[in-house]
Amino acid sequence: MVVDTAYYDLLGITPNATSIEIKKAYRKKSVQEHPDKNPNDPGATERFQAISEAYQVLSNDELRAKYDRLGKQEAVPKGGFEDAAEQFSAIFGGDAFASYIGELQLLRNLQKTEELSAEDEAEKQKEEEEKKKKEDAEKKRKEEEDERFKNIDGKTTTHLTLHKDEANDGKSDEVSEEPKKKTKLEQFEEEQEKLKEVRLGELSQKLIERLSILTESVYDEACKISFEKKFEEEANLLKMESFGLDILHTIGDVYCEQARIFLGSQNFLGLGGMLHSVKAKGGLFMDTLRTVSAAIDAQHTMKELEKMKEDSESQEPLYDKNGIEKTKPTPEEVVQHEQLLMGKVLSAAWHGSKFEIMSTLRGVCKKVLEDETISIKTRIRRAEALKLLGKVFQRSFRTKAEQEEAQVFEELVAEATKKKKST
């Protein structure tokens, strides 16, 4: 019995709703009431904030329990409620997959790498300038010294020359070899490698715990069915995340791929594993190619958009290559191109993220399956459970209604993120 059902009523759910039902209801309601979807309704913002507050309480087990027992006043988050727009944006990408793939670093690190490269280049230029100054000063010093040792009144000062040579004897041979100083970029890359190893260790432990639900059971058909049902329920929640279905399928593909490689290596001469490994490398090449192509496509569209904006704002007439005057792009056409660019940037970001996800997952699977501190029997069971889990994720799908809901949600959040960055 709950003392207050207002939050449940706002989301259109019952007090015994599951966490999956709460999240789905929030996504649906937040899209319906989002201010951008209701520009002529002054009450939309207030309803949007109320829905956000309801979700912040009901999605937190501790706050939900307090709300059910004591009502709204006793169920306020520490630090108060987050702004509805902030809460909405946080769901995009979210951290729902963190225990599977960790925190994605690639796209964030690209920006950091560019910054550090620029800093290193500036520092290198500064060092070269200082070196040039020192060389010029040394050259000037030598010229002044040579001037002092010149012939005086036509007489040779051999003894002075010898004295000068003795004074400089050995200096040219004594080159102090200081250890090469690491650039900021090199230091950053080393730090990232260490963090990656720690991250792989943590993720592999979490995967072992998931698989142990089956591997440490009686391992019969009933246990396998129960194992599949458990993760089917989890997949139903994860699939509604931004790019959730794509991420689920990617995880499933890698799990099945790595399980087949390991199980195949246990066959005669390990030929099965070798064949699957070759196939996986071919897939890696294609993924790399798609990632680069998507990035180039987004970059090309960005340049086109810049030219369109320039042409649109120009006060002068525009002419094509044949000298014929052409129509300037309208504001509507510029907006359409901006939307096209957003889609391509998201596509490039997804391909880059997918590449990183697959690399991380392969590293995790190898740690789990190639751990020689445990018996081969246990590792085979792990591989079989991994394959089973992979198939569960591979067959996940969204209904037509779920797909439409997810797309609208992702578009709104992408637009909100864009606005946030521009302010």
SULZICOR-V662652 format. One record per helix or strand of 3 or more residues. SS is the DSSP state (alpha for helix, beta for strand). FROM is the first residue (numbers start at 1). TO is the last residue. If there is no record, write none. Layout:
SS|FROM|TO ; SS|FROM|TO
//
This chain:
alpha|6|11 ; alpha|19|33 ; alpha|35|37 ; alpha|44|58 ; alpha|61|70 ; alpha|72|74 ; alpha|84|91 ; alpha|98|101 ; alpha|106|148 ; alpha|158|168 ; alpha|184|215 ; alpha|221|238 ; alpha|244|265 ; alpha|268|313 ; alpha|331|369 ; alpha|376|394 ; alpha|400|422
//
